Every structure is written in C-alpha cells, then in structure tokens.
Amino acid sequence: MGITVILKNIQSIKYCKYEFPETGLVTIVGGNSNGKSILIKALESVSKLKIKSDECRKALIRRGEEVGTIFILHNGVALNVELSKDRGACSVTLQRANGEKVRRTFRDGGIEELLYDEIKRSFFSRYSRMRYEKYYQLNIMGNEMEKIIYGK
C-alpha cells in the first residue's frame, strides 16, 4: 500500500488525487500550471506547520473558495487538514489504523504534537527510508495523472 494525497480547493486545483508507491524514487513531471509545485507546497505546508501562518494558509486556499483540504492516507492512517480563511475554523483530524479519531483545531491547539509525534513517523519519514527499487514517474496533465514505471 502506498501513499494517497487528495487536494481539494488548493490553489488552482479544484480536486486531484495522487497515488504514490510505498518505496521507490518519485519524480513529478508535467507542463506548466499543472499542479506539480502545488502538491509539494501543500505537503511542505503540513509537514513544516506553515499552515498555522495566516498568509501561507490563505495563499493555499483556491481563489473564490472559503475552505481547502489536504488529505493524506498511508498504511490505514488518515490525516485530514481542513483549511479555512477563518483561522478558528481550521482543523486537523487524524484517524489511526484502529479507527480511533483525534481532532485538533487551531483554536484548541495541540496540532504540533499531533503532527510531530505521530504523523511525521507515519507519513513524512517515508522519504528518509526510501529504497530505490523502482523508478516511478508521475506525469501530471491538468488534474489527470499517468504513472510510468521503470525498473523492477
């Protein structure tokens, strides 16, 4: 099972689902304005807690929308980040593999602990232990994706 990332109303992306392999080298290629940088920016904003900054959070939300969502699924653990222009309406929900849900709002606090203690181990540490058995190339055209596999 790999990693699934879904972006809704994030910058120019209305909806896009990305699926990545569990292991291997991932490259993202595509024409201009097809969402390559947006995907990286969204993941970085979550992993580095840039979503807490009003400027960063508002810049991520698609123009004309009030909310945006960054959803990540890995090994049965789901992270749902609901971003709103209103800081008080933002939340992070973690659903563990056993079905237990933990929700934190920006107002309540505790997002750092939720992300750093559990999420970084599950979602973001994958990149540091990556094995280069396969080479995956994700070709993003519009909001469609074509996967080309090289190697084993």
C-alpha positions as CSV (number, residue, x, y, z in Angstrom):
1,M,0.0,0.0,0.0
2,G,1.4,3.4,-0.9
3,I,0.5,6.9,0.0
4,T,-2.6,8.7,-1.3
5,V,-2.8,12.5,-1.3
6,I,-6.0,14.3,-2.2
7,L,-6.1,18.1,-2.6
8,K,-9.4,19.9,-2.7
9,N,-9.6,23.7,-3.4
10,I,-5.8,24.1,-3.0
11,Q,-4.5,27.0,-5.2
12,S,-5.5,26.2,-8.8
13,I,-6.5,22.6,-8.0
14,K,-10.2,22.1,-7.5
15,Y,-9.7,18.3,-6.9
16,C,-6.8,16.0,-7.6
17,K,-5.9,12.6,-6.2
18,Y,-2.3,11.5,-6.2
19,E,-1.1,7.9,-5.5
20,F,2.5,7.2,-4.7
21,P,4.3,3.9,-4.3
22,E,5.4,2.7,-0.8
23,T,9.0,2.6,-1.9
24,G,10.9,4.0,-4.9
25,L,12.0,7.2,-6.3
26,V,9.2,9.5,-7.3
27,T,9.6,12.3,-9.9
28,I,6.8,14.6,-10.8
29,V,6.8,16.0,-14.3
30,G,4.3,17.9,-16.4
31,G,3.6,21.0,-18.3
32,N,3.4,24.5,-16.8
33,S,0.5,25.2,-14.4
34,N,-0.5,21.5,-13.9
35,G,0.0,21.3,-10.1
36,K,3.5,20.0,-9.6
37,S,4.6,22.8,-7.3
38,I,1.2,23.0,-5.6
39,L,1.5,19.3,-4.5
40,I,4.9,19.9,-3.0
41,K,3.9,23.2,-1.4
42,A,0.8,21.6,0.2
43,L,2.8,18.7,1.7
44,E,5.5,21.0,2.9
45,S,3.0,23.4,4.5
46,V,1.6,20.5,6.5
47,S,4.9,18.8,7.4
48,K,6.5,22.1,8.4
49,L,3.4,23.6,10.1
50,K,3.3,26.5,7.7
51,I,-0.5,26.1,7.7
52,K,-0.6,27.9,11.0
53,S,0.5,31.1,9.3
54,D,-2.4,33.2,8.1
55,E,-0.5,34.3,5.0
56,C,0.5,30.8,4.0
57,R,-2.9,29.2,4.8
58,K,-4.9,31.8,2.8
59,A,-2.5,31.5,-0.1
60,L,-3.1,27.8,-0.3
61,I,-6.9,28.1,-0.5
62,R,-8.3,28.3,-4.0
63,R,-9.4,31.7,-5.1
64,G,-13.1,32.2,-4.6
65,E,-13.3,29.4,-2.0
66,E,-13.5,29.6,1.7
67,V,-12.0,26.2,2.6
68,G,-9.4,23.9,1.2
69,T,-8.5,20.3,2.2
70,I,-5.3,18.3,2.2
71,F,-5.9,14.6,2.8
72,I,-3.1,12.0,3.3
73,L,-3.6,8.3,3.7
74,H,-0.8,5.9,4.5
75,N,-0.9,2.4,6.0
76,G,-4.5,2.8,7.2
77,V,-3.7,6.1,8.9
78,A,-5.5,9.1,7.5
79,L,-4.8,12.8,8.1
80,N,-7.4,15.4,7.0
81,V,-6.3,19.0,7.2
82,E,-9.2,21.4,6.8
83,L,-8.0,24.9,6.0
84,S,-10.2,28.0,6.2
85,K,-9.6,31.7,5.7
86,D,-11.0,32.0,9.2
87,R,-8.2,30.6,11.4
88,G,-10.7,29.5,14.1
89,A,-12.5,27.1,11.6
90,C,-9.3,25.2,10.7
91,S,-8.7,21.7,12.0
92,V,-6.5,18.6,11.7
93,T,-8.1,15.2,12.1
94,L,-6.1,12.0,12.4
95,Q,-7.7,8.6,12.1
96,R,-5.5,5.9,13.3
97,A,-5.4,2.4,11.7
98,N,-7.6,1.1,14.6
99,G,-10.3,3.6,13.7
100,E,-9.6,6.0,16.6
101,K,-10.0,9.6,15.6
102,V,-8.2,12.6,17.1
103,R,-9.2,16.1,16.1
104,R,-7.4,19.3,16.9
105,T,-8.4,22.8,15.9
106,F,-6.2,25.8,15.5
107,R,-8.1,27.4,18.3
108,D,-7.7,24.5,20.7
109,G,-4.0,23.9,19.9
110,G,-2.2,20.6,20.0
111,I,-1.6,20.4,16.2
112,E,2.2,20.4,16.6
113,E,2.0,17.3,18.9
114,L,-0.4,15.6,16.6
115,L,1.7,16.1,13.5
116,Y,5.2,15.7,15.0
117,D,4.5,12.8,17.3
118,E,2.5,10.5,15.1
119,I,2.2,11.9,11.5
120,K,5.9,12.5,10.8
121,R,6.7,9.0,11.8
122,S,4.0,7.6,9.5
123,F,3.7,9.9,6.5
124,F,6.8,12.0,6.2
125,S,9.6,9.7,7.4
126,R,8.9,7.5,4.3
127,Y,11.1,9.8,2.3
128,S,14.1,9.3,4.5
129,R,13.9,5.5,4.4
130,M,13.0,5.2,0.8
131,R,14.5,2.2,-1.1
132,Y,15.3,2.8,-4.7
133,E,13.9,-0.4,-6.2
134,K,11.6,1.2,-8.7
135,Y,11.5,4.5,-10.6
136,Y,8.1,6.0,-10.8
137,Q,7.4,9.0,-12.9
138,L,4.1,10.7,-12.4
139,N,3.1,12.7,-15.4
140,I,0.5,15.3,-14.3
141,M,-1.6,16.7,-17.1
142,G,-4.3,19.0,-16.0
143,N,-5.7,17.2,-13.0
144,E,-5.2,13.8,-14.5
145,M,-2.2,11.6,-13.7
146,E,-0.4,8.9,-15.7
147,K,2.1,6.6,-14.0
148,I,5.0,5.3,-15.9
149,I,7.1,2.5,-14.2
150,Y,10.7,1.8,-14.9
151,G,12.8,-0.9,-13.4
152,K,11.7,-3.9,-11.2
